[in-house]
Amino acid sequence: MARPDIILIGGRAYRWQEIVELRRQQLEAWKTAQPRQLALFELKDDRRPAIERTAAGRYAEPTLFAEMSARRQSAG
């Protein structure tokens, strides 16, 4: 079954493409009306390994103590 080109809302018939285009125009107008907030500082790339970029990842695989214990073992 093919999609209908017309949708009935409140007893009135509307073309689906017109509704989509009107919504697109609404969103564009809303985006242009939103004020832009400047960054307070320069944004930098997060160069940590992917697992360390989230708190859950850092908790799941702690590296601070692993590196400290590895240094102790190699030194001793």
Residue pairs with C-beta under 8 A, 6 or more apart in sequence:
3 16
4 16
5 15
5 16
5 17
6 13
6 14
6 15
6 16
7 13
7 14
7 15
7 16
7 19
8 14
46 53
50 57
51 57
51 58
51 60
51 61
52 58
52 61
52 63
